[in-house]
């Protein structure tokens, strides 16, 4: 059950974990036949956020190699502002696994709810698209 924070916002029992990767507005063109935002659109926003953070951590381009354990908790509605938060789970030799949480700031409301979460794995690549070693930054180790 959602609880109220000091500012009166609903937070689905916890606050977002990790670094904010993206924020975007859910538009009518992103809806499914039920009128809610299409799950594939949400997944793509989460993948973009993960890619932004892993590129910064790796010091090179990264590509998505796996999406695991996606859980859709609540629908995203037209007019919601979707924020995708990225938490580093594991940094390997060439790969980075992150947990991405998608939180919706509801339109005309002060509530924020976790709508989706999943595990994403990215691999660092060079200009020829071959895996390369990650230039790990000590302050971003999980």
N, C-alpha and C positions, 0 to 999 in steps of 0.2 A: 504494500500500500504506500502511496506517495505521502511524503511528509512535507511540511512547510519549512523553508529556510528563514533566516532573519529578514530577508527582503520580501518574504511572502511568496517565493517561487516554489513550485512543486518540484521535487527532485528524485522521484522513484527510488528512494531509500539511500542513494549515494550520489555523489557529485561525479561528473565525468573524470575519467582517469587518463592521464597522458597529456600530450601536447596538442593544441588545436591545430589541425592540418588544413581544414577548409570550413567555410561557412557559405551557404548559398540558399536562395529563396526557391521553394517548391512552387512551380508554376502550373497553370491548367493544362498546358501541353504535355506535361509529364505524367498524366493520369492513366490509370488502367480502366477497363470497362465498368468497374464499380465506383469510379469517381475518386478513389484514393490515389496517392502517388505510386506509380509502378515500382515494384520491388527491384527490378533491374536498374532503374535510375538510382535508387538508394545505394545499391551495391556498387555502381560505377563511381558515385561520389566518395564512398569509403575507399575504393581502390585508388582514386586520385589522391586522397589525403595520405594514404599509406605510402604512395609513390613519392610524394613531395618530401616526407620526413625521411624515408630510407635513402633517397638520393643525397640528401644533406648529410646523413650519417656515413654513407659509403664513400662519399667524395667522388662519385661517378654515377653514370646512369644506372638505374635498376629496372628490372622487369618482373612482373608478377608471374610466379610459377605455381602457386597454389592458393586456394581459398578454402578454408576448412571451418567447420563448426559454425556456420551462419545461423543466427537465431533472430527471427523477426518477432519482436515483442508487441509492438503497437503500430498502427498505420501512420504514415506521414500524410498530412492533409495539405491541400492547396493553401498557400499563404504561410505555411510554417517556414521558419528559418532553420535549416538543417546544419548542425555543427558536427564535424567528424573529428574525434579525438584519438590520437595514436599513442599507444604505450608499447615500448620495446620489450619483447619477451625474451628473445635470444639473438645474439650475433654470432654467426659461425664464420668459417673461413671466407666463403663467398656469398653467404645468404644472411638475411635478416628476417626474423619472424616478429610480427607485430600484432597486437590486439587493437582492433578499431571499434570504437563505440560511436554510434550515431545518435545524437540527441536533437530533439525538435523543440524549438521555442514556438509555442502555439500562438497563432495569429489572434490578436485582440485579447490576449490573456497573459498573465504573468507566469504561467506554468511552463516548465521545461521537463520533458520526459525522455528516458532512454527508449529508443524505438527499435534499434537493431545493433547487433554486435557480431564480430567474427574474427577469425585468425587468418592473416594474410602472410604469405612468404614471398620475398623478393630476392632476386639474385643480382649482384653487381656485375655489370658487363663493360667491355671495352668498345672501341669504335667499330670492331668487326663483329660485335654482338656475342663475343665469347666471355664466359665467366672469368672474373678476376678477383684477386684477394681484396678484402675490404680494408680500407685505411681506417681502422677503428680509432675513435676518439674516446679517450679515457673517461671524460665526464658524461658519456652517454651509455656506458656499460650497464646492463640490467642488473 
